[in-house]
Amino acid sequence: MFFSSCIAHPLISPKISHFGQPGNLHRNVEVDQRFTSALKIRTTDHPSQQERIGAGLLDEWSFARGTRLVIRQKVSTFIPFRKSFEVQASWLPTSQIASSVFTLGTAAVLPFYTLMVFAPKSELTKKSMESSVPFIVLGLLYAYLLYLSWTPDTLKLMFASKYWLPELSGMAKMFSSEMTLASAWIHLLAVDLFAARQVFQDGLQNQIETRHSVSLCLLFCPIGIVTHFVTKAVAKTAADDRHNMH
């Protein structure tokens, strides 16, 4: 138990005996010590509880011919100590969320590119690329990051010009945020994988080599698409020449 007390001296000094010694000062001090000791002895009988009692259970305590002890009252509260497991939700920092989703999205698309490059004719690859699950996952990740990165100034930065067209300076300012940059990366991963799947399926349908084009779609998607069209045109020309020769 914790007690806080203040000893206020009266305006009139204590009486002095005829011999020049304080007449009742020694007696008052003994009474103060006994009263203080009595207060300190009080303890709670429940060790599993914390008792916080404010000093001053009495508004005022007076001693005859001596000092006055004023004890201010505080509200007593008993806080039980319970051994329990509590789940406390704590939000991760924004930079950590952006970094985690960035890594997760990158790792999620790599198996599909690996299958298309190293096992293009495998049944597992064909079934995997026919599935829409990876695009749904990437779409949800993108929506989540977009929600976290959205601010009242987002549209203003996207359409900064008076003609409601994007400006490079506004886009650069918007992508200075790690969360916005991570959402743009997930956006690119989803679009690039979709384009790589189209290239892969078109190659299977027309019996055209697509491993080089699919590989380029991972990092340089527009170049990968152009490469596929070039490969397709070259393959068609070669097929026509063989047909004419026969």
Secondary structure, 3 states (H helix, E strand, C coil): CCCCCEEECCCCCCCECCCCCECCHHHHHHHHHHHHHHHHHCCCCCCCEEEECCCCCCCCEECCCCCEEECCCCCCEEEECCCCCCCCCCCCCHHHHHHHHHHHHHHHHHHHHHHHHHCCCCHHHHHHHHCCHHHHHHHHHHHHHHHHHCCCCHHHHHCCCCCCCCCHHHHHHHCCCHHHHHHHHHHHHHHHHHHHHHHHHHHHHHCCCCHHHHHHHHHCHHHHHHHHHHHHHHHHHHHHHHHHHC
